């Protein structure tokens, strides 16, 4: 992890931005701010940060739109922030490529722990798993965040690709939904099994007919999932 990671804080409430800046700078982070969704996208493109703390309800563009714009250009980690009681679809955020989420009011120490955990997870992933996997009809590169099936590039949000890569890295090994949440979203992600199921379903839809190549993502009833390869 960089000595002073750069965090872009996006929130229309100046008090929340001030609080986040206080905790982040105290912990050694460099902080930039944006109070609107559209200006956040401009700031992101001007100088991409190491991580984005992104409010859901924003003027200009909402957090979902900002997240989509960020994911079009790369895989910089994003933590969504929402006020308790707001309509907030956790699965939608994760589908769009968010790495975690925080609910207001939040504890400053918890926020820092989540930021550091996401940075540690994403940066170590880049360093340690920067290779690619190849199976008949399929290649998956975690360093380039690209999957190709039957010679064509497959559009996958980061977490879909990470789930596929993780399972394919352990052929014929069964993982529970809880293990996949831990390994792909991180030990501190408070998700539920629906998150994993949705991602697996979408990956399968994009890899239809894989069984004829001798591999497939299989459900192990009552347990979880595995990347099954014919022995």
Secondary structure, 3 states (H helix, E strand, C coil): CCCCCEEEEECCCHHHHHHHHHHHHHCCCEEEEECEHHHHHHHHHHCCCCEEEEECCCECCCHHHHHHHHHCCCCCEEEEEEECCCCCCHHHHHHHCCCEEEEECCCHHHHHHHHHHHHHHHHHHHHHCCCEEEECCEEEECCCCEEEECCEEECCCHHHHHHHHHHHCCCCCCEEHHHHHHHHHCCCCCCCHHHHHHHHHHHHHHCCCHHHHCEEEEEECCCEEEEEECC
